[in-house]
Amino acid sequence: MPVSKNPQRVSLRMLPCPAPAEAVLLACSGFPIPEAERADLLSCVSLLSRALILRSKALSHVFLHISSSQNPAAAPMLSPHARKWMPELGFGVWLARNPPSLWTREEFENLEPGGQLRPMAELVFRITTDDAAKDHARSIMFGTGAVIEVQSRDDGATLARRGTQLLLPTIQDDAFKSYPFYFPLLDGAAIAGRLLRATAGLVVRRGVYIGESIEDCGVLALSLESIRPVLDQVGAIPDPDTPGGLVIPVK
């Protein structure tokens, strides 16, 4: 989806998603998000997040997904704030992909010169301190492709335990079975699939998942109930330049 040509608005579009859930993608030009886009997009995502929280009366939980293959620059940004954020290390599991596994001999033998092996581990850090620390983590890390917010009526420990109960049984390799918690990673393909209802739906429990998606070039917002009234509330209007698209004006 193209980024809005108007620097004072953010483009978005609805994504295919099994009812009654709804999902939307707020577009960017790429990751890391250019500084010229970052502030406006963060403002819109924060506005949407607050509106969804007010509707659901849920708790906000912030996670940081750091991948050595996709956003390696995010890792050194985490360390200086570790004392304030108190991140708990977990393991991310992509819902629409094969379970994590060790590299095979065949993968090494078939690796082209200069090529890269597939990512083996997706690390996810849960911010365990107060809401101010979660907001700080989001503001610092946003734009790297790392930030995920889950809104749920469960507390953080319960949410992490629920993800572990659902995802750990899918992992076969013993090397990946000893992490403190397991967390579902979503992209557009997972949201469009039936797998959503059986996994993310149970983890989030009628809540919300808002996450930067390098794969989809934007920020995904998934609500397990209709998101359209909230989009109206935050000022989303039809995009005159993109049939079927929407924009949120930036004030």
VEXZA-175252 format. One line per field, with one value per atom (N, C-alpha, C): x, y, z; atom name. Coordinates in steps of 0.1 Angstrom, whole numbers, padded with zeros to 4 digits, always signed. Example, Ala and Ser with C-alpha at 12.3 -4.5 7.8 and 13.67 -1.06 7.14 Angstrom:
// VEXZA-175252
px	c(+0132, +0123, +0132, +0128, +0137, +0129)
py	c(-0057, -0045, -0033, -0022, -0011, +0000)
pz	c(+0078, +0078, +0078, +0071, +0071, +0079)
at	c(N, CA, C, N, CA, C)
***
This chain:
// VEXZA-175252
px	c(+0008, +0000, +0009, +0006, +0015, +0013, +0024, +0023, +0017, +0009, +0002, +0012, +0009, +0017, +0016, +0006, +0005, +0012, +0022, +0029, +0021, +0009, +0001, -0010, -0009, -0018, -0011, -0017, -0012, -0021, -0016, -0025, -0027, -0039, -0042, -0053, -0053, -0063, -0067, -0079, -0084, -0077, -0075, -0068, -0079, -0077, -0086, -0084, -0095, -0095, -0107, -0107, -0119, -0128, -0141, -0150, -0152, -0154, -0158, -0146, -0134, -0122, -0120, -0113, -0110, -0096, -0089, -0075, -0073, -0063, -0060, -0045, -0039, -0025, -0023, -0015, -0010, +0003, +0004, +0015, +0027, +0039, +0051, +0059, +0070, +0077, +0088, +0090, +0100, +0105, +0114, +0120, +0135, +0142, +0137, +0129, +0119, +0110, +0118, +0118, +0125, +0119, +0129, +0125, +0114, +0113, +0103, +0089, +0088, +0075, +0072, +0083, +0082, +0073, +0074, +0067, +0052, +0048, +0034, +0028, +0035, +0030, +0029, +0038, +0038, +0026, +0024, +0012, -0001, -0003, -0015, -0017, -0006, -0006, -0010, -0004, -0007, -0021, -0026, -0040, -0050, -0047, -0055, -0054, -0043, -0041, -0049, -0048, -0056, -0071, -0076, -0090, -0095, -0086, -0090, -0090, -0080, -0079, -0092, -0096, -0108, -0120, -0121, -0133, -0133, -0122, -0121, -0118, -0113, -0109, -0098, -0090, -0080, -0067, -0058, -0044, -0035, -0025, -0016, -0003, +0001, +0014, +0023, +0035, +0044, +0055, +0058, +0068, +0077, +0089, +0099, +0104, +0101, +0106, +0119, +0129, +0142, +0147, +0150, +0154, +0168, +0177, +0190, +0191, +0181, +0181, +0173, +0164, +0155, +0157, +0159, +0161, +0173, +0185, +0196, +0199, +0196, +0200, +0191, +0180, +0172, +0178, +0187, +0192, +0201, +0210, +0218, +0210, +0198, +0190, +0183, +0182, +0175, +0184, +0197, +0205, +0206, +0207, +0208, +0196, +0185, +0172, +0168, +0176, +0172, +0168, +0175, +0172, +0158, +0154, +0141, +0130, +0132, +0122, +0121, +0132, +0132, +0127, +0133, +0127, +0129, +0118, +0119, +0120, +0130, +0133, +0123, +0118, +0109, +0112, +0104, +0106, +0094, +0096, +0085, +0083, +0070, +0067, +0057, +0061, +0053, +0042, +0030, +0018, +0016, +0020, +0017, +0029, +0039, +0051, +0054, +0065, +0069, +0074, +0073, +0079, +0094, +0099, +0114, +0121, +0133, +0141, +0156, +0165, +0179, +0182, +0193, +0197, +0201, +0198, +0201, +0214, +0219, +0231, +0228, +0216, +0212, +0212, +0208, +0208, +0222, +0231, +0245, +0251, +0248, +0253, +0247, +0234, +0228, +0229, +0237, +0238, +0247, +0242, +0249, +0260, +0271, +0282, +0276, +0278, +0273, +0259, +0252, +0239, +0238, +0225, +0223, +0214, +0217, +0208, +0195, +0185, +0172, +0173, +0166, +0166, +0162, +0170, +0167, +0159, +0161, +0154, +0149, +0137, +0130, +0129, +0136, +0136, +0125, +0118, +0108, +0110, +0110, +0112, +0099, +0095, +0083, +0087, +0082, +0085, +0077, +0084, +0077, +0074, +0079, +0077, +0064, +0063, +0050, +0047, +0035, +0030, +0039, +0045, +0055, +0066, +0071, +0083, +0078, +0066, +0061, +0059, +0054, +0053, +0067, +0076, +0090, +0096, +0094, +0100, +0094, +0081, +0075, +0080, +0082, +0086, +0101, +0109, +0123, +0125, +0118, +0120, +0111, +0101, +0092, +0100, +0097, +0104, +0115, +0118, +0128, +0122, +0109, +0102, +0101, +0103, +0104, +0091, +0084, +0074, +0060, +0056, +0043, +0036, +0023, +0014, +0003, +0000, -0011, -0020, -0033, -0042, -0051, -0051, -0058, -0063, -0073, -0077, -0069, -0061, -0052, -0040, -0034, -0021, -0010, +0002, +0013, +0017, +0018, +0022, +0012, -0001, -0011, -0011, -0009, -0008, +0004, +0015, +0027, +0025, +0019, +0016, +0006, -0004, -0013, -0007, +0002, +0010, +0018, +0024, +0033, +0025, +0013, +0005, +0000, -0002, -0006, +0005, +0017, +0027, +0038, +0041, +0052, +0050, +0037, +0035, +0038, +0038, +0041, +0056, +0064, +0079, +0084, +0092, +0097, +0112, +0119, +0134, +0136, +0143, +0145, +0153, +0161, +0169, +0160, +0148, +0139, +0128, +0129, +0119, +0121, +0131, +0134, +0133, +0126, +0124, +0113, +0114, +0105, +0090, +0089, +0075, +0076, +0064, +0064, +0052, +0055, +0047, +0043, +0030, +0026, +0031, +0037, +0041, +0031, +0026, +0016, +0021, +0017, +0018, +0005, +0004, -0008, -0013, -0003, -0007, -0013, -0008, -0014, -0028, -0029, -0042, -0053, -0049, -0059, -0063, -0055, -0057, -0066, -0071, -0079, -0072, -0058, -0050, -0052, -0056, -0058, -0067, -0079, -0089, -0084, -0076, -0072, -0060, -0053, -0041, -0041, -0039, -0039, -0052, -0063, -0076, -0077, -0071, -0071, -0061, -0050, -0040, -0045, -0050, -0054, -0067, -0076, -0089, -0098, -0103, -0112, -0104, -0091, -0083, -0078, -0066, -0060, -0046, -0041, -0027, -0023, -0013, -0008, +0007, +0012, +0026, +0032, +0044, +0052, +0054, +0052, +0054, +0063, +0075, +0085, +0080, +0074, +0069, +0058, +0050, +0038, +0041, +0053, +0057, +0047, +0045, +0036, +0033, +0023, +0019, +0005, +0005, -0008, -0015, -0028, -0037, -0048, -0049, -0059, -0068, -0081, -0090, -0099, -0102, -0111, -0125, -0128, -0141, -0140, -0150, -0150, -0141, -0132, -0123, -0128, -0138, -0142, -0148, -0156, -0160, -0149, -0138, -0127, -0119, -0118, -0112, -0119, -0133, -0141, -0138, -0136, -0134, -0121, -0111, -0098, -0096, -0107, -0107, -0103, -0104, -0101, -0111, -0107, -0116, -0112, -0121, -0117, -0105, -0096, -0084, -0088, -0088, -0092, -0082, -0070, -0060, -0059, -0066, -0065, -0079, -0085, -0098, -0098, -0108, -0109, -0100, -0090, -0081, -0087, -0080, -0083, -0071, -0073, -0062, -0067, -0057, -0059, -0051, -0058, -0051, -0043, -0031, -0022, -0023, -0026, -0028, -0015)
py	c(-0012, +0000, +0012, +0022, +0034, +0043, +0049, +0059, +0071, +0078, +0090, +0101, +0107, +0117, +0130, +0131, +0143, +0140, +0148, +0145, +0148, +0153, +0156, +0146, +0134, +0123, +0110, +0100, +0086, +0077, +0069, +0060, +0047, +0042, +0029, +0022, +0009, +0001, -0011, -0016, -0028, -0040, -0050, -0062, -0074, -0084, -0096, -0102, -0106, -0111, -0118, -0130, -0137, -0130, -0128, -0122, -0130, -0123, -0109, -0100, -0105, -0097, -0088, -0077, -0068, -0063, -0060, -0056, -0045, -0037, -0025, -0024, -0019, -0017, -0002, +0004, +0018, +0018, +0024, +0022, +0031, +0025, +0033, +0030, +0037, +0035, +0024, +0019, +0009, +0010, +0000, -0001, -0001, +0006, +0015, +0026, +0031, +0041, +0054, +0061, +0073, +0084, +0092, +0101, +0111, +0114, +0123, +0117, +0103, +0097, +0093, +0090, +0083, +0091, +0104, +0111, +0110, +0113, +0113, +0099, +0088, +0075, +0071, +0074, +0071, +0079, +0091, +0099, +0092, +0087, +0080, +0067, +0059, +0046, +0049, +0059, +0062, +0066, +0074, +0078, +0066, +0057, +0045, +0036, +0035, +0027, +0032, +0045, +0051, +0049, +0051, +0050, +0035, +0026, +0012, +0008, +0013, +0011, +0017, +0029, +0035, +0027, +0020, +0012, -0001, -0007, -0021, -0021, -0010, -0009, -0020, -0023, -0034, -0028, -0037, -0033, -0033, -0025, -0024, -0031, -0040, -0047, -0045, -0041, -0038, -0048, -0053, -0063, -0057, -0062, -0058, -0070, -0071, -0082, -0079, -0086, -0083, -0095, -0093, -0103, -0100, -0109, -0106, -0104, -0110, -0108, -0096, -0091, -0080, -0067, -0067, -0054, -0054, -0058, -0060, -0047, -0035, -0023, -0020, -0028, -0026, -0031, -0041, -0048, -0038, -0031, -0021, -0010, -0007, +0004, -0001, -0014, -0019, -0018, -0021, -0022, -0010, +0002, +0014, +0016, +0010, +0012, +0000, -0010, -0022, -0020, -0012, -0010, -0004, +0005, +0012, +0003, -0005, -0013, -0027, -0032, -0045, -0056, -0057, -0066, -0081, -0089, -0103, -0110, -0118, -0125, -0136, -0136, -0147, -0151, -0160, -0165, -0163, -0157, -0154, -0165, -0168, -0179, -0173, -0174, -0169, -0179, -0174, -0182, -0188, -0182, -0187, -0193, -0197, -0203, -0217, -0223, -0236, -0233, -0243, -0241, -0239, -0232, -0229, -0243, -0243, -0255, -0251, -0260, -0258, -0259, -0253, -0254, -0269, -0273, -0286, -0287, -0299, -0300, -0296, -0299, -0296, -0280, -0273, -0259, -0253, -0258, -0254, -0258, -0270, -0274, -0266, -0262, -0255, -0239, -0235, -0220, -0215, -0205, -0198, -0189, -0187, -0178, -0164, -0159, -0146, -0146, -0158, -0159, -0160, -0159, -0160, -0172, -0178, -0188, -0182, -0189, -0184, -0181, -0171, -0168, -0181, -0183, -0195, -0192, -0180, -0176, -0162, -0160, -0147, -0143, -0134, -0130, -0119, -0121, -0111, -0107, -0094, -0089, -0083, -0087, -0081, -0070, -0058, -0047, -0050, -0052, -0056, -0046, -0033, -0023, -0015, -0003, +0004, +0010, +0016, +0021, +0032, +0040, +0050, +0044, +0033, +0026, +0020, +0015, +0009, +0020, +0032, +0043, +0047, +0048, +0052, +0042, +0029, +0019, +0020, +0023, +0024, +0036, +0047, +0060, +0058, +0052, +0050, +0040, +0029, +0018, +0018, +0027, +0027, +0032, +0024, +0027, +0017, +0009, -0002, -0015, -0016, -0028, -0038, -0032, -0041, -0040, -0029, -0026, -0034, -0040, -0047, -0044, -0040, -0038, -0047, -0054, -0062, -0056, -0054, -0049, -0061, -0064, -0075, -0073, -0079, -0078, -0087, -0095, -0103, -0095, -0098, -0091, -0097, -0091, -0095, -0109, -0114, -0128, -0138, -0135, -0144, -0144, -0132, -0132, -0140, -0139, -0146, -0161, -0165, -0179, -0185, -0177, -0182, -0184, -0175, -0177, -0190, -0192, -0204, -0217, -0217, -0229, -0233, -0223, -0225, -0228, -0222, -0222, -0232, -0234, -0244, -0258, -0263, -0277, -0278, -0266, -0267, -0268, -0266, -0266, -0280, -0285, -0299, -0299, -0289, -0289, -0286, -0294, -0292, -0279, -0274, -0262, -0250, -0251, -0239, -0241, -0250, -0253, -0248, -0240, -0236, -0221, -0214, -0199, -0196, -0185, -0182, -0181, -0175, -0174, -0175, -0177, -0178, -0169, -0162, -0151, -0152, -0150, -0151, -0139, -0142, -0131, -0131, -0120, -0119, -0111, -0115, -0106, -0107, -0101, -0101, -0115, -0124, -0137, -0145, -0143, -0150, -0144, -0131, -0124, -0129, -0132, -0136, -0151, -0158, -0173, -0177, -0189, -0195, -0197, -0198, -0200, -0190, -0178, -0167, -0170, -0176, -0178, -0188, -0198, -0208, -0205, -0194, -0191, -0176, -0167, -0153, -0149, -0154, -0151, -0155, -0167, -0172, -0165, -0161, -0154, -0140, -0133, -0119, -0118, -0128, -0129, -0116, -0114, -0103, -0090, -0090, -0078, -0073, -0067, -0060, -0063, -0064, -0066, -0055, -0046, -0036, -0038, -0041, -0044, -0039, -0034, -0030, -0043, -0043, -0054, -0051, -0056, -0053, -0060, -0072, -0080, -0072, -0065, -0058, -0043, -0039, -0025, -0015, -0017, -0009, -0013, -0008, -0012, -0019, -0031, -0039, -0036, -0034, -0033, -0043, -0053, -0063, -0062, -0062, -0061, -0073, -0080, -0092, -0088, -0075, -0070, -0058, -0053, -0043, -0031, -0028, -0017, -0004, -0006, +0005, +0017, +0015, +0026, +0034, +0027, +0034, +0042, +0037, +0044, +0057, +0056, +0068, +0078, +0073, +0081, +0089, +0083, +0089, +0098, +0098, +0108, +0102, +0088, +0082, +0086, +0089, +0093, +0086, +0085, +0079, +0087, +0079, +0084, +0088, +0101, +0104, +0099, +0095, +0091, +0076, +0068, +0054, +0048, +0042, +0035, +0025, +0026, +0017, +0020, +0029, +0033, +0043, +0045, +0055, +0063, +0075, +0083, +0088, +0090, +0098, +0111, +0122, +0135, +0137, +0142, +0145, +0159, +0162, +0176, +0182)
pz	c(+0000, +0000, +0000, -0009, -0009, +0003, +0007, +0018, +0013, +0021, +0017, +0012, +0001, -0005, +0003, +0012, +0020, +0033, +0037, +0049, +0062, +0061, +0072, +0074, +0069, +0071, +0069, +0076, +0076, +0068, +0059, +0051, +0059, +0057, +0062, +0054, +0056, +0048, +0057, +0055, +0062, +0056, +0064, +0060, +0061, +0052, +0053, +0067, +0073, +0087, +0090, +0096, +0100, +0109, +0106, +0115, +0128, +0139, +0141, +0142, +0142, +0143, +0131, +0133, +0122, +0124, +0112, +0113, +0103, +0106, +0097, +0097, +0086, +0084, +0082, +0091, +0090, +0083, +0071, +0062, +0065, +0062, +0062, +0049, +0047, +0034, +0036, +0049, +0051, +0065, +0069, +0082, +0080, +0089, +0099, +0093, +0101, +0095, +0094, +0083, +0081, +0092, +0097, +0107, +0103, +0090, +0085, +0086, +0087, +0089, +0103, +0110, +0123, +0133, +0135, +0145, +0142, +0129, +0126, +0128, +0124, +0125, +0140, +0148, +0162, +0168, +0164, +0170, +0166, +0154, +0150, +0157, +0159, +0166, +0180, +0186, +0200, +0202, +0193, +0193, +0192, +0183, +0181, +0193, +0199, +0211, +0223, +0225, +0236, +0234, +0222, +0219, +0222, +0218, +0220, +0235, +0242, +0256, +0264, +0260, +0266, +0263, +0252, +0248, +0256, +0257, +0263, +0278, +0284, +0298, +0301, +0290, +0292, +0297, +0300, +0304, +0291, +0291, +0280, +0284, +0275, +0277, +0264, +0267, +0256, +0255, +0243, +0240, +0229, +0229, +0219, +0211, +0199, +0190, +0183, +0186, +0181, +0173, +0160, +0151, +0145, +0146, +0141, +0126, +0119, +0105, +0099, +0108, +0102, +0109, +0122, +0129, +0139, +0134, +0144, +0151, +0145, +0152, +0164, +0166, +0178, +0191, +0190, +0202, +0210, +0204, +0212, +0218, +0212, +0218, +0231, +0233, +0245, +0257, +0256, +0267, +0276, +0271, +0280, +0289, +0285, +0293, +0301, +0302, +0308, +0322, +0330, +0344, +0346, +0337, +0338, +0332, +0322, +0316, +0321, +0327, +0333, +0323, +0311, +0301, +0305, +0303, +0305, +0291, +0290, +0277, +0274, +0262, +0258, +0243, +0238, +0225, +0216, +0204, +0195, +0185, +0183, +0174, +0163, +0150, +0139, +0137, +0137, +0136, +0122, +0112, +0098, +0092, +0100, +0095, +0102, +0097, +0103, +0117, +0126, +0140, +0139, +0149, +0149, +0150, +0143, +0143, +0141, +0145, +0143, +0128, +0124, +0110, +0107, +0095, +0091, +0082, +0081, +0072, +0058, +0053, +0039, +0038, +0048, +0047, +0045, +0052, +0051, +0037, +0033, +0020, +0008, +0010, -0001, -0001, +0009, +0011, +0000, -0007, -0018, -0012, -0019, -0014, -0011, +0000, +0004, +0009, +0009, +0014, +0029, +0034, +0048, +0052, +0063, +0068, +0073, +0073, +0079, +0094, +0098, +0113, +0121, +0131, +0139, +0152, +0158, +0170, +0169, +0173, +0174, +0188, +0193, +0207, +0209, +0220, +0224, +0239, +0241, +0255, +0260, +0272, +0278, +0288, +0286, +0295, +0308, +0319, +0331, +0342, +0340, +0350, +0347, +0351, +0351, +0337, +0336, +0324, +0318, +0327, +0322, +0314, +0320, +0313, +0300, +0299, +0287, +0276, +0280, +0271, +0266, +0275, +0272, +0262, +0265, +0256, +0242, +0241, +0228, +0221, +0228, +0221, +0216, +0224, +0220, +0209, +0209, +0200, +0188, +0188, +0176, +0164, +0153, +0140, +0137, +0147, +0144, +0139, +0140, +0137, +0149, +0161, +0173, +0181, +0181, +0191, +0188, +0199, +0198, +0211, +0210, +0222, +0222, +0233, +0234, +0245, +0242, +0252, +0256, +0269, +0274, +0288, +0293, +0307, +0316, +0310, +0318, +0322, +0333, +0337, +0329, +0330, +0321, +0323, +0335, +0338, +0332, +0334, +0328, +0313, +0307, +0293, +0287, +0294, +0290, +0292, +0303, +0305, +0295, +0291, +0281, +0268, +0264, +0251, +0252, +0263, +0265, +0264, +0270, +0270, +0256, +0248, +0234, +0224, +0226, +0216, +0219, +0232, +0235, +0229, +0230, +0224, +0209, +0202, +0187, +0184, +0194, +0192, +0194, +0184, +0185, +0190, +0186, +0189, +0204, +0211, +0226, +0228, +0218, +0220, +0222, +0218, +0219, +0230, +0239, +0248, +0263, +0265, +0278, +0281, +0272, +0274, +0285, +0292, +0302, +0297, +0285, +0279, +0264, +0258, +0243, +0239, +0228, +0223, +0209, +0205, +0191, +0183, +0171, +0162, +0150, +0147, +0136, +0125, +0113, +0101, +0093, +0082, +0074, +0070, +0067, +0063, +0075, +0087, +0099, +0102, +0100, +0103, +0094, +0081, +0071, +0072, +0080, +0080, +0092, +0091, +0101, +0114, +0113, +0125, +0136, +0131, +0140, +0152, +0149, +0159, +0169, +0165, +0174, +0183, +0179, +0186, +0192, +0183, +0188, +0195, +0190, +0196, +0210, +0213, +0226, +0235, +0230, +0238, +0242, +0232, +0234, +0242, +0239, +0246, +0245, +0233, +0230, +0231, +0230, +0231, +0218, +0219, +0207, +0206, +0194, +0191, +0181, +0185, +0177, +0175, +0163, +0162, +0149, +0150, +0138, +0130, +0117, +0108, +0097, +0098, +0087, +0074, +0076, +0065, +0057, +0064, +0057, +0055, +0059, +0057, +0064, +0077, +0084, +0098, +0104, +0118, +0117, +0121, +0122, +0134, +0133, +0145, +0143, +0152, +0152, +0164, +0162, +0173, +0171, +0182, +0182, +0182, +0182, +0179, +0169, +0164, +0153, +0157, +0147, +0149, +0142, +0133, +0125, +0133, +0144, +0152, +0158, +0162, +0168, +0157, +0145, +0134, +0131, +0132, +0130, +0141, +0153, +0165, +0164, +0158, +0158, +0145, +0137, +0126, +0112, +0111, +0098, +0088, +0076, +0065, +0052, +0042, +0029, +0023, +0017, +0010, -0004, -0008, -0021, -0032, -0028, -0038, -0039, -0030, -0030, -0028, -0039, -0037, -0026, -0017, -0006, +0006, +0004, +0015, +0024, +0035, +0045, +0049, +0054, +0060, +0073, +0082, +0094, +0094, +0094, +0093, +0106, +0104, +0116, +0120, +0132, +0137, +0141)
at	c(N, CA, C, N, CA, C, N, CA, C, N, CA, C, N, CA, C, N, CA, C, N, CA, C, N, CA, C, N, CA, C, N, CA, C, N, CA, C, N, CA, C, N, CA, C, N, CA, C, N, CA, C, N, CA, C, N, CA, C, N, CA, C, N, CA, C, N, CA, C, N, CA, C, N, CA, C, N, CA, C, N, CA, C, N, CA, C, N, CA, C, N, CA, C, N, CA, C, N, CA, C, N, CA, C, N, CA, C, N, CA, C, N, CA, C, N, CA, C, N, CA, C, N, CA, C, N, CA, C, N, CA, C, N, CA, C, N, CA, C, N, CA, C, N, CA, C, N, CA, C, N, CA, C, N, CA, C, N, CA, C, N, CA, C, N, CA, C, N, CA, C, N, CA, C, N, CA, C, N, CA, C, N, CA, C, N, CA, C, N, CA, C, N, CA, C, N, CA, C, N, CA, C, N, CA, C, N, CA, C, N, CA, C, N, CA, C, N, CA, C, N, CA, C, N, CA, C, N, CA, C, N, CA, C, N, CA, C, N, CA, C, N, CA, C, N, CA, C, N, CA, C, N, CA, C, N, CA, C, N, CA, C, N, CA, C, N, CA, C, N, CA, C, N, CA, C, N, CA, C, N, CA, C, N, CA, C, N, CA, C, N, CA, C, N, CA, C, N, CA, C, N, CA, C, N, CA, C, N, CA, C, N, CA, C, N, CA, C, N, CA, C, N, CA, C, N, CA, C, N, CA, C, N, CA, C, N, CA, C, N, CA, C, N, CA, C, N, CA, C, N, CA, C, N, CA, C, N, CA, C, N, CA, C, N, CA, C, N, CA, C, N, CA, C, N, CA, C, N, CA, C, N, CA, C, N, CA, C, N, CA, C, N, CA, C, N, CA, C, N, CA, C, N, CA, C, N, CA, C, N, CA, C, N, CA, C, N, CA, C, N, CA, C, N, CA, C, N, CA, C, N, CA, C, N, CA, C, N, CA, C, N, CA, C, N, CA, C, N, CA, C, N, CA, C, N, CA, C, N, CA, C, N, CA, C, N, CA, C, N, CA, C, N, CA, C, N, CA, C, N, CA, C, N, CA, C, N, CA, C, N, CA, C, N, CA, C, N, CA, C, N, CA, C, N, CA, C, N, CA, C, N, CA, C, N, CA, C, N, CA, C, N, CA, C, N, CA, C, N, CA, C, N, CA, C, N, CA, C, N, CA, C, N, CA, C, N, CA, C, N, CA, C, N, CA, C, N, CA, C, N, CA, C, N, CA, C, N, CA, C, N, CA, C, N, CA, C, N, CA, C, N, CA, C, N, CA, C, N, CA, C, N, CA, C, N, CA, C, N, CA, C, N, CA, C, N, CA, C, N, CA, C, N, CA, C, N, CA, C, N, CA, C, N, CA, C, N, CA, C, N, CA, C, N, CA, C, N, CA, C, N, CA, C, N, CA, C, N, CA, C, N, CA, C, N, CA, C, N, CA, C, N, CA, C, N, CA, C, N, CA, C, N, CA, C, N, CA, C, N, CA, C, N, CA, C, N, CA, C, N, CA, C, N, CA, C, N, CA, C, N, CA, C, N, CA, C, N, CA, C, N, CA, C, N, CA, C, N, CA, C, N, CA, C, N, CA, C, N, CA, C, N, CA, C, N, CA, C, N, CA, C, N, CA, C, N, CA, C, N, CA, C, N, CA, C, N, CA, C, N, CA, C, N, CA, C, N, CA, C, N, CA, C, N, CA, C, N, CA, C, N, CA, C, N, CA, C, N, CA, C, N, CA, C, N, CA, C, N, CA, C, N, CA, C, N, CA, C, N, CA, C, N, CA, C, N, CA, C, N, CA, C, N, CA, C, N, CA, C, N, CA, C, N, CA, C, N, CA, C, N, CA, C, N, CA, C, N, CA, C, N, CA, C, N, CA, C, N, CA, C, N, CA, C, N, CA, C, N, CA, C, N, CA, C, N, CA, C)
***
